[in-house]
Amino acid sequence: MEPIEIFKALSNESRLQILQWLKEPDRHFIPHEGIDMNTIGVCVSQITDKLKMTQSTASQYLSILLRAGLIKAERIGKFTYYKRDEDAISKIADLLKKEI
């Protein structure tokens, strides 16, 4: 977990919005093909639609969040699902309390 990568990932309004949506997926998305969004995550296509951006831009944003360790990805069949990494987010909060 590199603090600079985390702060870079959080420096974009759309990436922050993704994290907020993934915090309460049932509130912001309709389940994809019966997937439990709280356990498995939200399909990239749903995030793309909600962002009103191209698939490539949404995928790039998700990759940045993934590299920063803020989210996790799970591939099921031809779909990739994303959810927050709550343990990592908790560690970032602790880091902020201690270091900054």
C-alpha positions as a Markdown table, in Angstrom:
| # | Residue | x | y | z |
|---|---|---|---|---|
| 1 | Met | 0.0 | 0.0 | 0.0 |
| 2 | Glu | 1.7 | 3.1 | -1.3 |
| 3 | Pro | 0.2 | 6.3 | 0.1 |
| 4 | Ile | 1.0 | 8.3 | -3.0 |
| 5 | Glu | -0.8 | 5.8 | -5.2 |
| 6 | Ile | -3.8 | 6.0 | -2.8 |
| 7 | Phe | -3.9 | 9.7 | -2.9 |
| 8 | Lys | -3.6 | 9.8 | -6.7 |
| 9 | Ala | -6.5 | 7.3 | -6.9 |
| 10 | Leu | -8.6 | 9.5 | -4.6 |
| 11 | Ser | -7.8 | 12.7 | -6.4 |
| 12 | Asn | -10.5 | 12.1 | -9.1 |
| 13 | Glu | -14.2 | 12.9 | -8.5 |
| 14 | Ser | -15.4 | 9.9 | -10.6 |
| 15 | Arg | -13.1 | 7.4 | -8.7 |
| 16 | Leu | -14.4 | 8.8 | -5.4 |
| 17 | Gln | -17.9 | 8.4 | -6.7 |
| 18 | Ile | -17.2 | 4.7 | -7.6 |
| 19 | Leu | -16.0 | 4.1 | -4.0 |
| 20 | Gln | -19.1 | 5.8 | -2.6 |
| 21 | Trp | -21.4 | 3.7 | -4.8 |
| 22 | Leu | -19.6 | 0.5 | -3.9 |
| 23 | Lys | -20.0 | 1.2 | -0.2 |
| 24 | Glu | -23.8 | 0.7 | -0.6 |
| 25 | Pro | -24.2 | -1.3 | -3.8 |
| 26 | Asp | -27.8 | -2.2 | -3.1 |
| 27 | Arg | -28.7 | 1.5 | -3.0 |
| 28 | His | -27.0 | 2.4 | -6.3 |
| 29 | Phe | -27.2 | -0.7 | -8.5 |
| 30 | Ile | -29.6 | -3.4 | -9.6 |
| 31 | Pro | -28.1 | -6.9 | -9.0 |
| 32 | His | -26.5 | -8.3 | -12.2 |
| 33 | Glu | -27.9 | -11.8 | -13.1 |
| 34 | Gly | -28.7 | -12.6 | -9.5 |
| 35 | Ile | -25.2 | -11.8 | -8.1 |
| 36 | Asp | -25.0 | -10.7 | -4.4 |
| 37 | Met | -23.4 | -7.4 | -4.9 |
| 38 | Asn | -22.3 | -7.2 | -1.2 |
| 39 | Thr | -20.4 | -10.5 | -1.4 |
| 40 | Ile | -19.2 | -10.6 | -5.1 |
| 41 | Gly | -19.4 | -7.0 | -6.2 |
| 42 | Val | -20.8 | -4.9 | -9.0 |
| 43 | Cys | -20.3 | -5.6 | -12.7 |
| 44 | Val | -18.1 | -3.3 | -14.6 |
| 45 | Ser | -20.9 | -2.7 | -17.1 |
| 46 | Gln | -23.1 | -1.3 | -14.4 |
| 47 | Ile | -20.4 | 1.0 | -13.1 |
| 48 | Thr | -19.8 | 2.2 | -16.7 |
| 49 | Asp | -23.5 | 2.9 | -17.3 |
| 50 | Lys | -23.8 | 4.8 | -14.0 |
| 51 | Leu | -20.7 | 6.9 | -14.8 |
| 52 | Lys | -22.0 | 7.7 | -18.3 |
| 53 | Met | -18.5 | 7.1 | -19.6 |
| 54 | Thr | -16.9 | 4.8 | -22.1 |
| 55 | Gln | -16.0 | 1.2 | -21.0 |
| 56 | Ser | -12.3 | 2.0 | -21.5 |
| 57 | Thr | -12.4 | 5.1 | -19.2 |
| 58 | Ala | -14.4 | 3.3 | -16.5 |
| 59 | Ser | -12.0 | 0.3 | -16.7 |
| 60 | Gln | -9.0 | 2.7 | -16.4 |
| 61 | Tyr | -10.5 | 4.3 | -13.3 |
| 62 | Leu | -11.2 | 0.8 | -11.8 |
| 63 | Ser | -7.6 | -0.3 | -12.6 |
| 64 | Ile | -6.3 | 2.7 | -10.7 |
| 65 | Leu | -8.4 | 2.0 | -7.7 |
| 66 | Leu | -7.4 | -1.7 | -7.9 |
| 67 | Arg | -3.7 | -0.8 | -8.1 |
| 68 | Ala | -4.1 | 1.5 | -5.1 |
| 69 | Gly | -5.6 | -1.4 | -3.2 |
| 70 | Leu | -8.9 | 0.3 | -2.6 |
| 71 | Ile | -11.0 | -2.3 | -4.4 |
| 72 | Lys | -11.0 | -6.0 | -5.3 |
| 73 | Ala | -11.9 | -7.6 | -8.5 |
| 74 | Glu | -13.5 | -11.0 | -9.1 |
| 75 | Arg | -14.0 | -12.6 | -12.6 |
| 76 | Ile | -17.0 | -14.8 | -13.0 |
| 77 | Gly | -17.4 | -16.1 | -16.5 |
| 78 | Lys | -17.1 | -13.2 | -18.9 |
| 79 | Phe | -17.9 | -10.6 | -16.3 |
| 80 | Thr | -15.7 | -8.8 | -13.8 |
| 81 | Tyr | -17.1 | -7.6 | -10.5 |
| 82 | Tyr | -15.7 | -5.0 | -8.2 |
| 83 | Lys | -16.1 | -4.3 | -4.5 |
| 84 | Arg | -14.4 | -2.2 | -1.9 |
| 85 | Asp | -11.5 | -3.6 | 0.1 |
| 86 | Glu | -12.8 | -2.6 | 3.5 |
| 87 | Asp | -9.7 | -3.9 | 5.3 |
| 88 | Ala | -7.4 | -1.7 | 3.1 |
| 89 | Ile | -9.6 | 1.3 | 3.5 |
| 90 | Ser | -9.5 | 0.9 | 7.3 |
| 91 | Lys | -5.7 | 0.7 | 7.1 |
| 92 | Ile | -5.6 | 3.9 | 5.1 |
| 93 | Ala | -7.7 | 5.6 | 7.7 |
| 94 | Asp | -5.3 | 4.4 | 10.4 |
| 95 | Leu | -2.4 | 5.6 | 8.3 |
| 96 | Leu | -4.0 | 9.1 | 8.0 |
| 97 | Lys | -4.5 | 9.2 | 11.8 |
| 98 | Lys | -0.9 | 8.3 | 12.5 |
| 99 | Glu | 1.1 | 10.0 | 9.8 |
| 100 | Ile | -0.8 | 13.1 | 8.7 |
